[in-house]
Amino acid sequence: MSVHKNLIRLKAATQEYDWGKSGSASLAARLGQNAIGHGFQIDENKSYAEIWMGTHPNGPAHLFDDPSTSLLSLVSSDPPFYLGDALRKWPSTVHIPYLFKVLSIKKALPLQAHPDKGLAERLHLRDPSSFVDSNHKPEIAVAIGEPLKATNTGTESDYVHVGDEDTAFTGFVGFRPLEDIKVFLQRVPELAHAIGEVILVASFTQNPSTENLKQVYGTLLRRGVEARDEVASAISKLEQRIKKGGSLGVPDGDELARLVLKVNAQYPGDAGVLATTFFMNFAKLKKGEGIYIGADEVHAYLEGDIIECMATSDNVVNAAFDAPESLASQVKTFVDMLTYTARPVSHWALPREAYPHSREGRTSKYDPPLEEFVVLGTTLDSKSAKVERLGAVGGPTIGIVTKGKARITVSRDHEQLELDEGGVVFIPPGNEIHVELLEGRGAEGAGEVWWSCFGA
């Protein structure tokens, strides 16, 4: 029998940000009751934004049965056993190579980008209090919530739905095609007024290049800090025109108008209202659909519940939807770091694929173009698909039950745990995993477990 445990329940960490859903409306809060366990009580007046599962110092996981011991301490006690191939890949660190999260989003996150490895190292050296690690932070997001329209029943009088009937998550990702931005600059006068540089706008409309996009976008964001009143005035005029029934006169104008109203209600007069709506793609994900955001890519998630996973980092540079005094020192870095990739929204789609190591065919794989992780989603039901078996992988695995009650069993020593919704486990490399749904949710008796792993 092994002297090591092969199935370890974790005590995760929560993060409270203003953009998170409030109280028990937050999936992060509801899952947090078992993800954190003893001492966690939902406060209906707090915004619960994220659950973190990993070893990052800004929100490290601990052992559920021994909260004084961190997951990092456990891994450090025998890195080859707990990390496997991940240690061979990155021998200079004993951190789990990914940070696994659940996000519950009520309103737009700050307009942001995450630095590549080289920039992260420079930012960490320059300002270690703001950039606590030197790693890059490419990430994926997968929608796991119910349709937004169904979960917002009009209790909030100012709620504006933007999306389809089955849209479960919305967000702004990457830049729209340059020709689309050109049309908006030509036909939405308030947008050009907010930018304030007639010659600059004309240069872009005459030659819609990525370099000219950088100049126009950077000017708008800088004026959002330095000439905030002028930008807010332009947005106010646009809002009033929309409310009076005025057409934007552009493709998808109705959707764009609703976005202006929605985002401006959240952040009145913020340059981000224009910087997202008219410059960035609007992603609408159904449950189970995903996106991939590479390093130095602009994004701002808007609404919904998601699984998120990234390389182990908490580095971020913001440029809107935050206090101007906080943004003043960040905008230049933000504008300079972006890739300015301008493509249709499909460019950022992350395919959901069959997982080849699934024995029962109940698990999907989300495999981004990076080395640190693969995300897996196991979907069960109590009527016809109660069991899944997953082949062993060469690196560490973290899993969370997001729906139903499940029994998790690993092949080494046949250790097992029964987990309610929110239960989190850590599994060392080399273990086959058996999942059995004990109790399903809803009329279909549904169960869901999400995993992040290295070496799948």
C-alpha positions as CSV (number, residue, x, y, z in Angstrom):
1,M,0.0,0.0,0.0
2,S,1.3,3.5,-0.9
3,V,2.4,5.8,1.9
4,H,1.0,8.7,0.0
5,K,-2.7,9.6,-0.4
6,N,-4.0,9.5,-3.9
7,L,-7.3,11.3,-3.4
8,I,-7.1,14.5,-1.4
9,R,-10.0,16.7,-0.7
10,L,-9.1,20.4,-1.0
11,K,-10.3,23.5,0.8
12,A,-10.4,26.1,-2.0
13,A,-10.3,29.9,-1.8
14,T,-12.9,32.5,-2.7
15,Q,-12.4,35.9,-4.1
16,E,-14.9,38.8,-3.6
17,Y,-15.0,41.4,-6.4
18,D,-17.6,44.0,-7.2
19,W,-18.4,42.3,-10.5
20,G,-19.4,39.0,-8.9
21,K,-22.9,37.9,-8.3
22,S,-24.5,38.7,-4.9
23,G,-25.1,36.2,-2.2
24,S,-26.8,33.0,-3.0
25,A,-27.4,34.2,-6.6
26,S,-23.7,33.4,-7.1
27,L,-22.7,29.9,-8.2
28,A,-19.3,30.6,-6.7
29,A,-21.0,31.2,-3.3
30,R,-23.2,28.2,-3.6
31,L,-20.4,25.9,-4.5
32,G,-18.2,27.6,-1.9
33,Q,-20.2,26.0,0.9
34,N,-18.5,22.7,0.1
35,A,-15.4,24.0,-1.7
36,I,-14.4,26.0,1.5
37,G,-16.4,24.1,4.0
38,H,-16.5,24.9,7.7
39,G,-16.8,28.6,8.5
40,F,-18.1,29.6,5.1
41,Q,-21.5,31.3,5.3
42,I,-23.1,33.1,2.4
43,D,-23.7,36.8,3.1
44,E,-26.5,38.1,0.7
45,N,-24.8,41.5,0.7
46,K,-21.5,40.3,-0.6
47,S,-20.4,39.8,-4.1
48,Y,-18.9,36.3,-4.6
49,A,-16.9,36.3,-7.8
50,E,-14.5,33.4,-7.9
51,I,-13.4,30.1,-6.5
52,W,-9.7,29.4,-6.8
53,M,-8.2,25.9,-6.9
54,G,-4.4,25.8,-7.1
55,T,-1.2,26.9,-5.4
56,H,-1.0,30.6,-6.4
57,P,-0.1,32.6,-3.3
58,N,-3.0,35.1,-3.8
59,G,-5.5,32.3,-3.2
60,P,-3.9,29.0,-2.3
61,A,-5.8,25.8,-1.7
62,H,-5.3,23.9,1.6
63,L,-6.1,20.3,2.6
64,F,-9.8,20.1,3.6
65,D,-9.1,17.7,6.6
66,D,-6.0,19.7,7.6
67,P,-6.5,23.4,6.8
68,S,-3.2,24.4,8.3
69,T,-1.4,22.5,5.4
70,S,-1.4,24.1,2.0
71,L,-1.6,22.1,-1.2
72,L,1.8,23.7,-2.1
73,S,3.2,22.3,1.1
74,L,1.9,18.8,0.3
75,V,3.3,18.9,-3.2
76,S,6.6,20.2,-1.9
77,S,6.9,17.1,0.4
78,D,7.4,14.9,-2.6
79,P,7.3,16.8,-6.0
80,P,8.0,13.8,-8.2
81,F,5.0,11.9,-6.8
82,Y,2.6,14.8,-6.8
83,L,3.6,16.5,-10.1
84,G,5.0,13.7,-12.3
85,D,5.6,14.9,-15.8
86,A,4.9,18.5,-14.8
87,L,8.0,18.5,-12.6
88,R,10.1,17.1,-15.5
89,K,8.7,19.9,-17.7
90,W,9.3,22.7,-15.2
91,P,11.9,21.4,-12.7
92,S,12.5,24.8,-11.2
93,T,9.0,25.0,-9.5
94,V,6.8,22.9,-7.4
95,H,3.6,24.9,-8.2
96,I,0.7,23.2,-9.9
97,P,1.2,24.5,-13.5
98,Y,-2.4,25.8,-13.7
99,L,-4.9,27.8,-11.7
100,F,-8.4,26.4,-11.9
101,K,-11.4,28.6,-11.2
102,V,-15.2,29.0,-11.1
103,L,-16.4,32.5,-11.9
104,S,-19.9,33.9,-11.3
105,I,-20.2,37.2,-13.2
106,K,-22.9,39.9,-12.7
107,K,-21.4,42.7,-14.6
108,A,-18.4,43.5,-16.8
109,L,-14.9,42.7,-15.5
110,P,-12.3,45.4,-16.1
111,L,-11.1,45.7,-19.7
112,Q,-7.9,43.7,-19.4
113,A,-5.1,41.7,-20.9
114,H,-2.6,39.3,-19.3
115,P,1.1,39.7,-20.1
116,D,3.2,37.2,-22.0
117,K,6.1,35.6,-20.2
118,G,8.7,38.2,-21.1
119,L,6.5,41.2,-20.1
120,A,5.4,39.4,-17.0
121,E,9.1,39.0,-15.9
122,R,9.7,42.7,-16.5
123,L,6.6,43.9,-14.7
124,H,7.4,41.6,-11.7
125,L,10.9,43.1,-11.5
126,R,9.5,46.6,-11.7
127,D,6.6,46.3,-9.4
128,P,6.4,43.1,-7.5
129,S,3.6,44.3,-5.2
130,S,1.3,44.7,-8.2
131,F,2.7,41.7,-10.2
132,V,3.3,39.1,-7.6
133,D,4.6,36.4,-10.1
134,S,6.6,36.4,-13.3
135,N,4.5,34.0,-15.3
136,H,2.3,34.4,-18.4
137,K,-1.5,33.9,-18.1
138,P,-3.2,32.5,-21.2
139,E,-6.6,31.3,-20.2
140,I,-9.8,29.5,-21.3
141,A,-13.4,30.0,-20.3
142,V,-16.2,27.4,-20.6
143,A,-19.9,28.3,-20.0
144,I,-21.4,26.1,-17.3
145,G,-24.5,28.1,-16.2
146,E,-28.1,28.1,-17.2
147,P,-29.3,30.5,-20.0
148,L,-29.0,34.1,-18.9
149,K,-32.6,35.0,-20.0
150,A,-34.0,32.3,-17.8
151,T,-32.0,33.2,-14.7
152,N,-32.8,36.9,-14.9
153,T,-36.6,37.1,-14.5
154,G,-37.0,40.8,-14.3
155,T,-36.4,41.3,-10.6
156,E,-33.8,43.9,-11.5
157,S,-35.7,46.6,-13.4
158,D,-32.7,47.8,-15.3
159,Y,-31.6,44.4,-16.6
160,V,-31.0,44.3,-20.3
161,H,-30.7,40.9,-21.9
162,V,-28.2,40.8,-24.8
163,G,-27.9,37.4,-26.4
164,D,-30.0,34.5,-27.7
165,E,-32.5,32.3,-25.8
166,D,-29.9,29.8,-25.0
167,T,-26.9,32.1,-24.3
168,A,-25.3,31.2,-21.0
169,F,-22.3,33.5,-21.0
170,T,-21.4,36.8,-22.8
171,G,-18.1,38.6,-23.0
172,F,-16.0,40.8,-25.2
173,V,-13.0,39.0,-26.8
174,G,-10.4,40.3,-29.2
175,F,-10.8,43.0,-31.8
176,R,-13.5,42.9,-34.5
177,P,-12.4,42.8,-38.1
178,L,-10.9,46.1,-39.1
179,E,-13.5,46.8,-41.7
180,D,-16.3,46.5,-39.1
181,I,-14.5,49.0,-36.9
182,K,-14.1,51.3,-39.9
183,V,-17.9,51.3,-40.5
184,F,-18.6,52.1,-36.8
185,L,-16.2,55.1,-36.8
186,Q,-17.8,56.4,-40.0
187,R,-21.5,56.0,-38.9
188,V,-21.5,56.5,-35.1
189,P,-20.5,60.2,-34.7
190,E,-20.5,59.9,-30.9
191,L,-17.7,57.3,-31.1
192,A,-15.5,59.7,-33.2
193,H,-16.3,62.5,-30.8
194,A,-15.1,60.5,-27.8
195,I,-11.8,59.8,-29.5
196,G,-11.5,63.5,-30.2
197,E,-8.7,63.3,-32.8
198,V,-10.3,63.9,-36.3
199,I,-7.1,63.3,-38.2
200,L,-6.4,60.1,-36.3
201,V,-9.9,58.8,-37.0
202,A,-9.6,59.8,-40.7
203,S,-6.3,57.9,-40.9
204,F,-7.9,54.7,-39.7
205,T,-11.0,55.0,-42.0
206,Q,-8.7,55.6,-45.0
207,N,-6.3,52.8,-44.0
208,P,-7.7,50.4,-41.4
209,S,-4.5,48.8,-40.3
210,T,-3.5,47.3,-37.0
211,E,-1.0,50.2,-36.3
212,N,-3.8,52.7,-36.9
213,L,-6.1,50.6,-34.7
214,K,-3.5,50.9,-31.9
215,Q,-3.4,54.7,-32.3
216,V,-7.2,55.1,-32.3
217,Y,-7.9,52.6,-29.5
218,G,-5.1,54.0,-27.3
219,T,-6.3,57.5,-27.7
220,L,-9.8,56.5,-26.6
221,L,-8.5,54.7,-23.5
222,R,-6.2,57.6,-22.6
223,R,-9.0,60.1,-22.9
224,G,-11.1,57.9,-20.7
225,V,-8.6,58.8,-17.9
226,E,-7.4,62.3,-19.0
227,A,-10.6,63.7,-20.5
228,R,-13.2,61.6,-18.8
229,D,-15.9,64.2,-18.8
230,E,-15.7,64.7,-22.6
231,V,-15.9,60.9,-23.2
232,A,-18.8,60.6,-20.8
233,S,-20.6,63.4,-22.6
234,A,-20.3,61.6,-25.9
235,I,-21.6,58.4,-24.4
236,S,-24.5,60.2,-22.8
237,K,-25.5,61.7,-26.2
238,L,-25.3,58.2,-27.7
239,E,-27.4,56.7,-24.9
240,Q,-30.1,59.4,-25.3
241,R,-30.2,58.9,-29.0
242,I,-30.7,55.1,-28.5
243,K,-33.4,55.6,-25.9
244,K,-35.3,57.9,-28.3
245,G,-35.4,55.1,-30.8
246,G,-32.6,56.4,-33.0
247,S,-30.9,53.8,-35.2
248,L,-27.2,53.3,-35.2
249,G,-27.3,52.6,-38.9
250,V,-24.7,49.8,-38.7
251,P,-24.9,46.0,-39.0
252,D,-26.2,44.4,-35.8
253,G,-27.2,47.9,-34.7
254,D,-30.0,46.7,-32.4
255,E,-27.6,44.4,-30.5
256,L,-24.9,47.1,-30.3
257,A,-27.5,49.6,-28.9
258,R,-28.5,47.1,-26.2
259,L,-24.9,46.6,-25.3
260,V,-24.3,50.4,-25.0
261,L,-27.3,50.6,-22.6
262,K,-26.3,47.5,-20.6
263,V,-22.6,48.4,-20.1
264,N,-23.2,52.1,-19.5
265,A,-25.7,51.2,-16.8
266,Q,-22.9,49.3,-15.1
267,Y,-20.1,51.8,-15.7
268,P,-21.7,55.2,-16.6
269,G,-19.6,57.3,-18.8
270,D,-16.6,54.9,-18.9
271,A,-14.5,54.8,-22.1
272,G,-14.8,51.1,-21.9
273,V,-18.5,51.3,-23.0
274,L,-17.2,52.3,-26.4
275,A,-13.9,50.4,-26.3
276,T,-15.8,47.1,-25.9
277,T,-19.0,47.6,-27.8
278,F,-17.6,49.0,-31.1
279,F,-14.1,47.7,-31.1
280,M,-14.3,44.2,-29.7
281,N,-16.1,41.0,-30.6
282,F,-19.2,40.1,-28.6
283,A,-19.0,36.4,-27.7
284,K,-22.2,34.5,-26.8
285,L,-21.6,31.0,-25.5
286,K,-24.2,28.3,-25.0
287,K,-23.6,26.0,-22.0
288,G,-20.6,23.8,-22.7
289,E,-19.0,26.2,-25.3
290,G,-15.6,27.6,-24.7
291,I,-13.2,30.4,-25.7
292,Y,-9.4,30.7,-25.5
293,I,-7.7,34.0,-24.7
294,G,-4.0,34.1,-25.3
295,A,-1.4,36.3,-23.6
296,D,-1.6,40.0,-24.6
297,E,-5.2,39.6,-25.9
298,V,-7.8,42.2,-25.0
299,H,-11.0,40.9,-23.2
300,A,-13.7,41.8,-20.7
301,Y,-16.2,39.1,-19.6
302,L,-19.7,40.4,-19.2
303,E,-22.1,38.0,-17.6
304,G,-22.6,34.3,-16.7
305,D,-21.1,31.4,-14.8
306,I,-17.9,29.8,-16.2
307,I,-15.2,27.4,-15.6
308,E,-11.9,29.2,-16.1
309,C,-8.4,27.8,-16.2
310,M,-5.0,29.5,-16.9
311,A,-1.3,29.1,-16.4
312,T,-0.5,29.8,-12.7
313,S,-0.5,33.5,-12.6
314,D,-2.5,36.5,-11.3
315,N,-1.0,39.1,-13.5
316,V,-3.4,41.5,-15.2
317,V,-3.2,45.0,-16.8
318,N,-6.5,47.0,-16.9
319,A,-7.5,49.9,-19.0
320,A,-11.2,50.6,-18.3
321,F,-14.1,49.7,-16.0
322,D,-12.0,50.7,-13.0
323,A,-11.2,53.8,-11.0
324,P,-9.3,56.4,-13.2
325,E,-6.6,56.8,-10.6
326,S,-6.0,53.1,-10.8
327,L,-5.9,53.1,-14.6
328,A,-3.6,56.0,-15.1
329,S,-0.5,54.0,-14.6
330,Q,-1.7,51.0,-16.6
331,V,-3.1,52.4,-19.9
332,K,0.3,52.9,-21.6
333,T,1.4,49.3,-20.8
334,F,-2.0,48.0,-21.9
335,V,-2.0,49.8,-25.2
336,D,1.6,48.7,-26.0
337,M,1.2,45.1,-25.0
338,L,-1.8,44.1,-27.1
339,T,-1.5,41.9,-30.1
340,Y,-4.2,43.8,-32.0
341,T,-5.4,40.6,-33.6
342,A,-8.6,41.6,-35.5
343,R,-10.7,38.7,-36.5
344,P,-14.3,37.4,-36.3
345,V,-15.3,36.0,-32.9
346,S,-14.9,32.5,-34.2
347,H,-11.1,33.0,-34.0
348,W,-11.3,32.7,-30.2
349,A,-13.6,29.7,-30.1
350,L,-12.2,26.7,-28.3
351,P,-13.6,23.4,-29.7
352,R,-15.2,20.9,-27.4
353,E,-13.8,17.5,-28.4
354,A,-14.3,13.9,-27.4
355,Y,-11.8,12.9,-24.7
356,P,-9.9,9.8,-25.9
357,H,-9.2,8.6,-22.4
358,S,-12.9,8.5,-21.5
359,R,-14.0,4.9,-21.1
360,E,-17.8,5.7,-21.2
361,G,-17.8,8.6,-23.6
362,R,-19.2,11.0,-21.0
363,T,-16.3,13.5,-20.9
364,S,-15.4,16.3,-23.3
365,K,-11.9,17.9,-23.7
366,Y,-11.0,21.5,-24.0
367,D,-7.4,21.6,-25.2
368,P,-5.9,25.1,-25.7
369,P,-2.7,25.7,-27.6
370,L,-0.5,25.8,-24.6
371,E,1.4,23.3,-22.4
372,E,0.1,23.9,-18.8
373,F,-3.3,22.2,-18.8
374,V,-6.3,20.5,-20.5
375,V,-9.8,21.0,-19.1
376,L,-12.3,18.2,-19.0
377,G,-16.0,18.2,-18.5
378,T,-17.8,15.1,-17.3
379,T,-21.6,15.0,-17.7
380,L,-23.7,12.3,-16.1
381,D,-27.4,11.6,-15.5
382,S,-29.0,9.3,-13.0
383,K,-31.2,7.6,-15.6
384,S,-28.8,6.3,-18.3
385,A,-25.3,7.5,-17.6
386,K,-24.3,7.3,-14.0
387,V,-20.7,6.2,-14.4
388,E,-17.6,7.5,-16.1
389,R,-14.0,6.1,-16.1
390,L,-11.0,8.2,-17.0
391,G,-7.6,6.9,-17.9
392,A,-4.5,8.0,-15.9
393,V,-2.6,11.1,-16.9
394,G,1.0,12.0,-16.4
395,G,0.5,15.1,-14.2
396,P,-1.6,16.5,-11.4
397,T,-5.4,16.7,-11.6
398,I,-7.9,18.9,-9.8
399,G,-11.6,18.3,-10.0
400,I,-14.8,20.0,-8.7
401,V,-18.4,18.7,-8.6
402,T,-20.6,21.4,-10.0
403,K,-23.9,19.5,-10.2
404,G,-25.2,16.6,-8.2
405,K,-23.5,14.3,-5.7
406,A,-20.7,12.0,-6.9
407,R,-18.4,9.3,-5.6
408,I,-14.8,9.6,-6.9
409,T,-12.6,6.6,-6.7
410,V,-8.9,6.3,-7.8
411,S,-7.1,3.2,-8.9
412,R,-4.2,3.3,-6.5
413,D,-5.3,1.8,-3.2
414,H,-8.9,2.3,-4.4
415,E,-9.3,5.4,-2.3
416,Q,-12.7,7.1,-2.6
417,L,-14.6,10.2,-1.6
418,E,-18.3,11.2,-1.8
419,L,-18.6,14.8,-2.8
420,D,-21.6,17.1,-2.8
421,E,-21.8,20.1,-5.1
422,G,-18.7,22.2,-4.6
423,G,-16.5,19.4,-3.4
424,V,-12.9,19.7,-4.7
425,V,-10.3,17.0,-5.1
426,F,-6.6,16.8,-5.9
427,I,-5.4,13.6,-7.6
428,P,-1.7,12.8,-8.2
429,P,-0.4,11.5,-11.5
430,G,-0.9,7.9,-12.6
431,N,-4.4,7.3,-11.2
432,E,-7.3,6.1,-13.2
433,I,-10.4,7.9,-12.0
434,H,-13.9,6.3,-11.6
435,V,-16.9,8.7,-11.2
436,E,-20.3,7.5,-10.0
437,L,-23.3,9.8,-9.8
438,L,-25.0,9.2,-6.5
439,E,-27.7,11.9,-6.7
440,G,-28.6,13.9,-9.8
441,R,-30.2,17.4,-10.0
442,G,-33.4,18.5,-11.8
443,A,-35.9,16.5,-13.8
444,E,-33.0,14.8,-15.8
445,G,-31.1,13.9,-12.7
446,A,-28.0,15.7,-14.0
447,G,-24.5,15.5,-12.6
448,E,-21.3,17.4,-13.7
449,V,-17.7,17.3,-12.7
450,W,-15.0,19.6,-14.1
451,W,-11.4,18.7,-14.2
452,S,-8.1,20.4,-15.0
453,C,-5.1,18.3,-15.6
454,F,-1.6,18.2,-17.0
455,G,-0.5,15.5,-19.3
456,A,-3.9,14.4,-20.6
